[in-house]
Amino acid sequence: MRKILFAALNSSWSQSNLAFYYLREMIRDLDYESILRSYTLKEPLMQVMEDIYRQQADVICFSAYIWNRLFLQSLHRELLKILPETIFVIGGPEAVHFKNIRNTIVIEGAGEAAFRELAISNFSLQDCGHSNPDPLPLNKIPFPYRDEDKADLEDHLLYYESYRGCPYRCAYCLSANDQRQEARFDLPKDTKLLYQELDALCRLRPRTIKFIDRSFNVQKALAHAIWQYAIEFGEGQEFHFEIYPDLLDEQDLQILEQMPEGRIRFEIGIQSINRDVLKTCGRNSAWEKSKSALIALKERTKIRIHADLIAGLPKEDYASVLRSLNELCKCEPAAVQLGSLKILADTPMQEIAESRGYLFLDNPPYQVLASDALSYEEMRKLDNFAHLLNLYWNKEEYPQLWHELLQKYSASQILTALKDIHQQNNLPLHSISKKRRAEVMDILSDQMIPGFLSP
């Protein structure tokens, strides 16, 4: 029996790798011993190498993503030296960078069917130029987890998908060229099967069950069935969904009003409130609809909202980004992320960026340095604001103070004041202690709201 090691390189200990659980189940009936091991990018390279070496696997599998590709390239290069007979199989969005390397098979695109074919062929190196078979639809792929996985997954982020593909074609997204629109379940016929899988997920006692569906509420009947499950059977469990805010309607809100506190998180991509900017990158969203959804969720439900903006979108200048930031913060979601645009290969944004003269990092995460409308200096100012949001907004330590400040000032004015305090006190924009944050907020409140007693 040949041994296969699925070696996940995660960004933190709490993450897990859904792809490897799928692949394990795809070959469950074949004569292989499957081992799953998880590592983080914070671990020393030599330590990860030693543990992988000691598994003495015949085949080692990696997933290459923008957050781990550089580490993986170093690791892979060294493992080839100490494991010269081992076959490496690499898939994921960044797998193309491992082509034409000895003893290495690269899978591009959906990997489940391709991996099973490789396993049947005994991972012959003649398949290094492997041409993928037709991908399996999501409803034909086995459920990825087993009850015995609880030892590895308890208190972790557990990833799950109920739908593959996205009807929207946002130019910056990896799904922009993905034509799939595949539901795992045909409701109401498959409701029992859906609930059986959700039961199995909950038995693993993860920290969060994170649905990776790009726009979860596109399938309204499916969304309602899963939300209803969370209401009735999700006690002690947190669910995370990425939703498209413009699709929320009164029926959705009536269901979500019943959701107990701490049961659900929504990630909501606003990206920009500038419709012309959104249109340029293929996103059909109207700020007034999104704003109404944010306000309704905050006023009528106990759902925790994480809202995203992107700096560096085509045609969006500094003033427009600040308007988006200021308007979004007025809605007071629990978390606000101001991310920098990343120019991902094989997305329409790559061609747009090149035609508009963008500057961006050559290596992952391919972050924009300057756009057609934002200078490098302006991008750095916005990145500083992003760090300050993470320090003083997203930790949810001072919601009442933020509320009071927003009655008199814009979010960008408050963030500018925070940046000035950091500069005056020679403080970094990351990793300062809770005590130091409290001191900064006391200074801020004294300056901007005299007499206000911060928590």
N, C-alpha and C positions, 0 to 999 in steps of 0.2 A: 504494500500500500504506500503510495507516494504522499508526501506531506506538503500541504499548502499553507503558507503563512500570509494572512491578511494583516498588513502592518499599517495602521492608521496614524498619520501625522497630523494631529489636531492643534489648533491654536491655543487651547487651554484644556485642563484636565476634565472640565465638565462637558466637553463636546463628545460626540460619537460619530461614527461613519455609517450612514444608512446604506451606501453602495455595497460595502463589504458584507453586510448582513443579507442583502439580496443575493449576492454572488454565492455566498455559502449555501443558501437554500436552493439555488439553481443547480448545484451539483450534489445535492444531498443523497441522491440515489446512486452516485458513482463511487468508485473504489478509491476514495481519497480521505485522508485525515485533514480536517480543517482546523486551524488555530487562528484566533483573533487576538491581536495585541494592539494596545493604544499607547502612543507616545505624544509628547507635546514639544513644541518648538523651543521651549525653555530648557529642555534637557540637553546636557552636553552631547555633542555628536558622538564622541567615543563611547559614551554610556549606551546610547541607542544602538550603535553598531554592535557592541558586545552582546546585548540582549538578543538582537536579531540573529547574530552568529550562533548563539547557543541553542536556538530553536532547531538548527540543522534541517531546514526545510528544503525540499527539492524545487519548490516554486515560491517566489515571494511577490506579493501583489501590493502596489501602491496606487493611491489616487493623487493626482497632481492638480492643485488649485493655486490661485494667485497668492494665497497666504502661506503656502508651504513649498512652492516650486523651487525656490533658491536653496532652501535647506535640503530638499529632496535631491536636487542635483548633486550637492556635495556628498550626501549620504550614499546615493546610488554609485557614484564614482568610486568611493572607497570600498563599498561592499563588493564590487566587481573584482577587486584585488584579493580579498580574503575568502570570497566564495566563487571561485572561477568556474565551477560546474553548475551553479544555480541559474535557473531561468527566472527572469524578472518580467512581470506583466504590469504595465502601467496604463491607466485610463484617467479620465477626468478632463476638464476644460484646458489644462496646460500640458496634456500628454504629448502633444505634437513636438515639444522640445526634447523628447527622448527618442525620436526616430533615428534609425540607422546606427544604433549602439549595440555592440555585441551582446549576445545572450538576452536581449531585451525585445519583448513583444509589446507593441503599442496598440491599444484599442481606442478608436475615435468614435465619439457619439455614444448612443445608448449601448451599454455593455453587457446586458444580461444574456442575450442570445449568443453574442459573440464569445463570451467567456465559456459558456457551456460547450460550444463547438471546439474551442481550444482544449478544454478538459477532455473531451471525447477523443481528440487527436493526440492526447498525452503531451500537450504543450510542445509540439514539434517546432523547432526553430525555423523550419521551412515556412511557418506561418508568421514570420516577423513582418512581412508585408501584408498582413492579414486584411482581407476585405470583409467588412461587417456584413453578416446576414441581415435580413429584414428584422428590425427591432420588434420585440414582443409588445403587444398592447399592455397597458398597465393592469388590466383585469386578468391577464394570463400569467402575471409574475407572482410567485408565491409570497405569502405573508412573510416578512423578513425575520421576525423575532421568535424566540423560544422562551419558555418559562425559566429555563436555567440561565438565561442571559441576565437575569436580575442581579446577579453578583457583580456584573460589570456595568450595568446601566442604572442601578438605583441611584437617585440623587443627581443624575446627569441630564443633559439635554437629549431628548429622544426624538429623532426625526421620523416623519411619517408623511406620506402623500396620498391624497384621495383623488387627485386630478393632475394630469401632465399636459403641459402646454399653456398657452395664454392667448386669448383672442385679440389682445392689444399688441401693438408692434412698436414699443418704445425703443428708439434707436440705440440706446445705451445698454440694453438688457440682453443677456445671453439667449433669452427666448425670442428675440426679434425675428430670427430666421427659422424658428421652430414651428413647423406646420401642424404639429400634433395637437389634438384636443380630445384627450382620453380620460374618461371617468373610470374609476376603479369599481364603482357600483352603479347598477341600474335600479334606481328607486322608483316605486316603493318595493319592487320585487326583492331587492337585495338588502333590505333594512336589517334583517336578522343577521346576515353575514357581516354587515357594517358594525353592528353592535358587538358581535363576537370579537372582531378585531380590536375595537376600542376597549373592550373588557381586558383583552390580552395585554394591550399597552398599559393600562392602569395597574395591572398586577405586577408590572415591573417596577413600580413606584419611582418613576423618574422625577427629577426636579420640575421639568416642563415637557409636555408633549408639543413639539413644534411642527405644525403643518407647513411643508415647504411649497405648497401650491402657490403659484405666482399671484393669482387674484382669487382668493378662496371663495368669495361670495358670488363669483360668476355663475356657479351652479347653485341656484337658490334653494332647490329642494334638498340637495345634499347639505348645504350650509345649515338649513333649518333642522335637519335630522341630527347633525352633529352637535349643534348648540343645544338642542333639546336633551340629548344624551348628557351633555356637560351639566345641565341644570338638574337632571333627575339622578344621575349616577356618578357625577364627577367630584364628589366630596373628597377633599384632601388633595386634589389634583389641579394643576394649572395647565391651561391650553393656550397656545399662541397661534394666531392666524394673521396672515397678511391680506388685507382686504382693499378693495377698490371703493373709495368713499362715495363716489357719485351714484353707486348702485344701491346704497342703503335706502330703504323705504319704511313706511309706517309699520308694515307687517314685521319687518326685521326688528324694529325698535320694540314692538310689543313683546316679542320673544326675549330680546336681550334685557329688557327691564326686569325679567324674572331671574337673571343670572346672579348668584350670590357673589359677594365681594371676594376678590382674590382668585376667582375661578378662570377668568379669561383675560388675555392681553391681545390688543389689536395693534399691529404695525400698519401704519397708514402712510403711503407715499404721496405727499403733496408735490414735492420736487420744486415747484414754482407756482406763484399765483398769476404769472404773466402768461396769458393764453397764447400770444404770438410765439413766445419761447417754447411752450409745450407743443404747439403745432409744428414747429421746426423739427422737433425730435419725435414726432409721430404719436404723442400722447394726447388723447382726447379727453380732457378733464376741465371742468369749470370750477373756479375757486368758490363761487357763491354756493354751489351744490356741496362741495367738500366742506366749506365752512359750516354750513347748516348741519351736516352730518357730525362734525366734530362737536359742535355746541350741543346737539341733541344727545349724543352719547355721554357727554360730560354731565348734562343736567338730568338725564332720565335713567342712566344706568350706573353701575359700579365697575364698569370695565376700565382697565388701565390702558391708556392710549400712548403709543410711541409714534410720533409723527416725524417724517423725514423731509428734508430739503436737500437739493443738490446744487452746489456752486460750480459754475463752469459750463453750464448748458449753452448751446449756440445762441448768439445774439443777446444774452443776458448780461447787462453791465452791473457794476457795483451797486448803484442806486436801486436797481430792480431786485437784486438779491436781498438787500436790506429791507425793501418793502415786503417781500415774501416772509422774511424772518419776523418782522414787526407784526404783520397781520396774523401769522400763525401763532406767535406767542400770546397774542390777545385772547386766543381760544384756550390757553392754559392747559395743554395736554400734559400728562405726567412726565413725558420725556420728549425732548426736541433734539434731533440729530441734524447737524449741518454738515453734510458730507461733501467731499471734493469729487467731482466727476472722474471716473476711471475709464480710460479708452481701451476697451476689451477687444481682442482680436476676434475676427469673424462676426462682428456686429456692424450694423450700418454706421455707428458712430465713428468707427475707425476711418472710413472714407470721408465723412463729414469733417472730422478733426484735421485730417491731412489737407483737404481742400481749403479749409479756413485758416490754415497756418497755426494750429495749436502747437504748444510745447507741452510734452508730457514725459514722464519717466520711461526709459527704455525697458526697465525690468519691473516685475510686479511690485506694487499694485497698479502700475501704469497710471498713476495719479497725474491730473492736469497741473501744469506749472503756470501756464498762461493760456487764455482762450482768445477767441476773436474779439471779445469785448471786455476781458479782465486782464490786467497786467499781473506780472508775478507778485508785485508788492500788494496788490489788492487781494490776490488769492491767499497770500500769507496772513493778511488782516482777517480774512474770513476763517482761515484755519485756526487762528488764535481765538476767535469767537467760538468756534466749535469746541475747543478745549475748555473754555470757560463755561459753556453750557453743560458740559459733562461734569465739571467740578461743582457748579452751584445751582444748576436746575435739575439735572437728571438724577441726582442722588435723593431728591425730594426731601431735603432737610429743612428748607425754608419756603414752603409754598405760600404762607400768609404774607411774608415779607415781599416775595415776588408779586403777589396780587396787589399789595399796597403800592409798590413801586410802579406797576403797570398802569395804575390810575393816573399817574402824573407824567410818566416818561415812556418812551419807546424802548423795546428790548435792546435795540442797537445802542441807545444812549446808556442804558444800564451796563451793558457789556463793555462799552468803552470806559466807563467809570471803574469797573472791575479791573480792566487791563491796566489802567493808570495806577491803581492801588498796588497791583502786582509789580509794576515797574518801579514805583517809588520805594517799595520794600524789598526789591531784589528777589522776588518769589518766582519760581517756575510756574508754567501753566499746566502742570500735571503733577500728580502724586504728592500733594501736600496733605498734611494730617487733618483730621476732622477738627481738632482744636484750632489749627491755623485758619481753616476755612471759617470757623465761627468768628475769629478775630477780624477777618476780612469783611465778613458780612456786617459786623458791628460798625466798622469804619464806614462801609457803604451806607448803612441806614442813617448814621449820624450826618453824613454829607447830604443825602438826598431826601431823607424824611426825618428832620430833627425831632427828637422826642419819641421816635418809634422804638418799642421794646422788642428786639428780635428774640426768637425762642432760645 
